[in-house]
Amino acid sequence: MGDKCQATWKPTEEQVDKIILPAMQGIAQQCASHINELQCPPEFIALMLRDIADAFENPSSEGESDCECC
């Protein structure tokens, strides 16, 4: 998502309460489970999450943005 999108879109309180916070909690629980299952350091999962975030911030296909503003 480009800077322009980040500046114009803000979630509603309902979206934060019903979608965003539960999603973040679910992701955190999944990551904790993966740490236990893999017996890996938390830094490994943090690296995975950064790679995922990078893929969203820097899409590989130019011109295929889902955002209408960029």
C-alpha positions in Angstrom: 0.0 0.0 0.0 1.5 3.3 -1.0 1.9 6.3 1.3 -1.0 8.0 -0.4 -3.3 5.0 0.6 -2.1 5.0 4.1 -2.8 8.7 4.4 -6.4 8.5 3.2 -7.7 5.2 4.6 -8.5 4.8 8.3 -10.4 1.8 9.8 -13.7 2.5 11.6 -13.9 1.6 15.3 -16.1 -1.3 14.4 -13.5 -2.6 11.9 -10.8 -2.3 14.5 -12.9 -4.1 17.2 -14.4 -6.8 15.0 -11.8 -7.5 12.4 -8.4 -6.0 12.9 -7.8 -6.7 16.6 -9.1 -10.3 16.4 -7.0 -10.9 13.3 -3.9 -9.6 15.0 -4.6 -11.8 18.1 -5.2 -14.8 15.8 -1.9 -14.2 13.9 0.0 -13.9 17.2 -1.5 -17.1 18.5 -0.6 -18.9 15.3 2.9 -17.6 15.5 3.3 -18.7 19.1 2.0 -22.1 18.0 4.6 -22.3 15.2 7.4 -21.3 17.6 6.4 -24.2 19.8 5.9 -26.7 17.0 9.1 -25.8 15.2 11.1 -25.2 18.4 12.6 -22.2 16.7 13.5 -18.8 18.2 10.9 -16.1 18.0 13.2 -14.1 15.8 12.7 -16.6 13.0 8.9 -16.0 13.1 9.6 -12.3 13.2 11.7 -12.6 10.0 8.8 -14.5 8.3 6.4 -11.8 9.3 8.7 -9.1 7.9 9.0 -10.9 4.6 5.2 -11.1 4.4 4.9 -7.4 5.2 7.5 -6.6 2.6 5.5 -8.5 0.0 2.5 -6.4 0.7 4.4 -3.1 0.8 6.4 -3.9 -2.4 4.3 -5.9 -4.7 6.4 -7.6 -7.4 3.9 -7.0 -10.2 3.9 -3.3 -11.1 0.5 -1.9 -12.0 -1.5 -4.6 -10.1 -2.4 -2.7 -7.0 -5.7 -3.5 -5.3 -5.8 0.1 -4.0 -7.8 2.5 -6.2 -5.7 5.5 -5.1 -2.3 4.3 -6.2 
